[in-house]
């Protein structure tokens, strides 16, 4: 851990997400705060850092090599998820990796419920159908008289009500538990999926049963090598045709190509996605952005964003950095 005699250079790579607080450290320190950092700028910016604060920018084994970061002693992720850091590389050098846990539970859980409603009611397509006017002719609503077919699932049925939904939650940490509370308050039935490949405990159902029974499947688990493409072609085929898939966890857990195929083939009714395999994403960066005409509600990884979350993140990073510099390790994940 740090000592009072150490002079620290704190490098913040992505201050665009959250204002960086002042740090009250026992010894001298300097700060380099960058609003945004591109991959080409990364190595130069972290070269002299003793403490790096990142949010989503990838810190690879190459970046964390002693040649590129000879003075690095602490990594703090200004978020709860830490998949952006090669933790094995950090561990090999004895560099602690800390995060800011449970800072965004309320905002992300509410956003998940918002994505559910928008997807169940197919709001993106309905907005386009009401507002888009062909060069010759009327809007789809005006020309067809009603747009209710856009709300029907492949079996021809109208939308389910909250009281008829079965919400399957994959990932039952603080976020999954908060989503359960909100879903139950709306009158939904909630089932909790056991980890894939494990026998379900008394209060859970198997991973496969959760897929088969859920009319709303919400992902709340971290991205790890074991969870990459966890929801792919086989899993989507197991889900009922009225199901909607909500991902407020991490990109890469859902196979994006498989999801687009499942939507085109009406295997499920829709999907609400806040996260993507490669972020930030633009045209050509994800098949989800090319999937016009499907029931897809997309938001740009902002489920976390709320005034309370910003305050929580500032308090979390301040406590973590100051604690470590005073000999107290908190919020360590690796």
Order of alpha helices (4+ residues) and beta strands (2+ residues): beta-beta-alpha-beta-beta-alpha-beta-alpha-alpha-alpha-beta-alpha-beta-alpha-beta-alpha-beta-alpha-beta-beta-alpha
